[in-house]
């Protein structure tokens, strides 16, 4: 009888520990700089960066717009990208687009323009 009780307890504990845990992403807020963040020319709501390459393009896809958020800090996207590990200032193609995509997909990203907060997701596309 004790064995059945212990077996039941072990099975219950295993079932609780095997439950998948959701991982919350950190949030980054960047100032919307119209000189660095460009609208896509194809008419979509996507945003390209000045430093993106032509053979494989990193871009932000617009998801939704929110108002009146209270971020702790709003960073400059241009300074952030140019000081990152995926920016190579000595190369012709300065931005490693795929590395930028991999980095930014781990975060929730907002582009801040006045009181407008545009949530975007990173995308990579080979042309």
C-alpha positions in Angstrom: 0.0 0.0 0.0 2.9 2.4 0.8 4.4 1.7 -2.6 1.3 2.7 -4.4 1.1 5.9 -2.4 4.7 6.8 -3.1 4.3 5.9 -6.7 1.3 8.2 -7.0 3.1 11.1 -5.3 6.1 10.6 -7.7 3.9 10.6 -10.7 2.1 13.8 -9.6 5.4 15.5 -9.0 6.8 14.5 -12.4 3.7 15.8 -14.1 4.0 19.2 -12.5 7.7 19.5 -13.2 7.3 18.5 -16.9 4.9 21.4 -17.5 6.4 23.8 -20.1 7.3 27.1 -18.6 6.7 30.3 -20.6 9.6 32.6 -21.0 8.9 36.3 -20.8 10.9 38.4 -23.2 12.6 41.6 -22.2 11.4 44.8 -23.8 13.5 47.3 -25.7 12.3 50.8 -26.6 14.0 52.7 -29.4 13.5 56.3 -30.5 11.9 56.4 -34.0 14.6 58.2 -36.1 13.3 58.9 -39.6 16.9 59.3 -40.8 17.8 55.8 -39.7 14.6 53.9 -39.8 13.1 53.9 -43.3 9.6 52.9 -44.6 9.7 49.9 -47.0 9.3 50.9 -50.6 6.9 48.0 -51.4 3.9 49.7 -49.6 4.0 47.4 -46.6 4.2 48.7 -43.0 7.7 47.3 -42.6 10.7 49.4 -41.5 14.2 49.0 -42.9 17.4 50.3 -41.4 19.9 52.4 -43.3 22.7 49.8 -42.5 20.8 46.8 -43.9 22.4 44.8 -46.7 21.0 44.3 -50.1 21.5 40.5 -50.5 19.8 39.6 -47.2 17.6 42.2 -45.6 16.9 42.6 -42.0 13.8 44.6 -41.2 11.2 45.2 -38.6 7.6 44.2 -39.3 4.9 46.4 -37.7 2.6 44.5 -35.4 0.5 47.0 -33.5 0.5 50.5 -32.2 0.0 51.3 -28.5 -0.3 54.6 -26.7 0.7 56.0 -23.3 3.3 53.4 -22.2 5.8 54.4 -19.6 9.2 53.0 -20.7 12.1 53.3 -18.2 14.6 54.2 -21.0 14.3 54.9 -24.7 17.5 54.1 -26.5 18.8 55.4 -29.8 18.6 52.5 -32.4 21.4 53.8 -34.5 23.8 54.0 -31.6 22.7 50.6 -30.3 23.2 48.9 -33.7 26.5 50.5 -34.4 27.9 49.6 -31.1 26.7 45.9 -31.3 28.5 42.7 -32.2 26.6 42.4 -35.5 27.8 45.8 -36.9 31.1 45.8 -38.8 32.3 49.3 -39.4 35.3 48.3 -41.5 33.3 46.2 -44.1 31.4 47.3 -47.2 28.3 45.5 -45.9 28.4 46.8 -42.3 25.4 45.1 -40.8 25.3 41.3 -40.4 21.5 41.1 -41.1 21.0 37.6 -39.9 22.8 38.1 -36.7 20.7 41.3 -36.1 17.6 39.2 -36.8 18.6 36.6 -34.3 19.4 39.1 -31.6 16.3 41.2 -31.9 13.9 38.2 -32.1 14.7 37.5 -28.5 13.1 40.8 -27.4 9.8 42.7 -27.5 10.6 45.8 -29.4 8.8 49.2 -29.5 9.7 52.1 -31.8 8.7 55.3 -29.9 7.5 58.3 -31.9 6.1 61.0 -29.6 3.3 59.3 -27.6 3.0 56.4 -30.1 4.6 53.1 -29.4 4.9 50.8 -32.5 5.5 47.2 -31.6 7.6 45.5 -34.2 9.2 42.1 -34.7 12.5 41.4 -36.4 12.4 39.7 -39.8 15.1 38.4 -42.2 14.5 37.9 -45.9 16.8 36.7 -48.6 16.3 38.5 -51.9 
